[in-house]
Amino acid sequence: MFQHFFVPLDGSARAEKAIPVAACLAQACGGTVTLAQVLVPPAGADEYGANILANETRLVQPVVIREANAYLDEVLDRYAQQLE
């Protein structure tokens, strides 16, 4: 039986529908749930993630990371009972 459930989130309600399902499955088998949001490299990054416009992207990345963390914290608050 599975022990670890990974739920990738993109900020949509559709993606969040997987959270209660993963939580239910994890509870049934004593597993854990990991929520994640993938951050896309900012414009100006090449296919390997190297910054072409380094000065501009350094200003944007901390904001994007803070927004992603705030979103994940908010999702955890909303689904706290199911993920307990």
N, C-alpha and C positions, 0 to 999 in steps of 0.2 A: 504494500500500500504506500502511497505517496506520503511524504513527511513535510515537504516544503512547497508552498504555493506562491508563485511569483506573479504579481499583477502589475503589468505595465499600464501607466495612465498617461493620457494625452490631454487631459483637462475636459474631456467631453463626458456628458451624462451616460452615454453608451458604454464607454470604457469603465465607468464606475459601477455599472451593473454587475461586473465580475467580482466586486468586493464581497457582497454577501454570499455569493456562491463559494468563493474561495474560503471565506471564514467558516461557513457551514462544513465544508469538506475537511478543513484543518481541525475543527473541533471534533469531528467524528473519528478522526484517526490520531488525535494528539499531535498534530503538526503545527507548523507556523506559517504565517503569511508575510510576505515582503511586498511592500508597495514601492513603485519606482516611477520616476518621470525622466524620460530621456531628454537631455538638453541638446539642441541642434547648435553646431558651431555658428557664430555670428557671420553675417555677410562679410566677405573679405578673407575668409579662411579657405585654404585649398582643401582638396579631398583628404588630406592626411591630418587636417586640423591645425596646420601651421598658420599663424596669423600673417596675412599680407599687410594689413593696415593695423599694426600692433598697437599704436597709441590710441586709436579710436576703439578697438575691440576690448582693450583692457578696461575702459570706462563702462562698457555695456555688460560684460560678463558678470561682475558682482551683482548687478541689478537683476539679471536673468536668474542667477542662482538664488538670490533672496526671494524672488517671486515664486520659484519652484518650491523652495522650502516652505513658504507661506501657504502655498496651495496644498502641499502634502500634509502640513499641520492641520489645515482646515478639514481635509478629507478624513484624517484620523479622528478629529473631534466629532464629525458627523456620523462616522461609522464605529465609534468607540464601543458601543454595546455589542455589536455583532463581532467585533474583533477581540473582545475580551477573552 
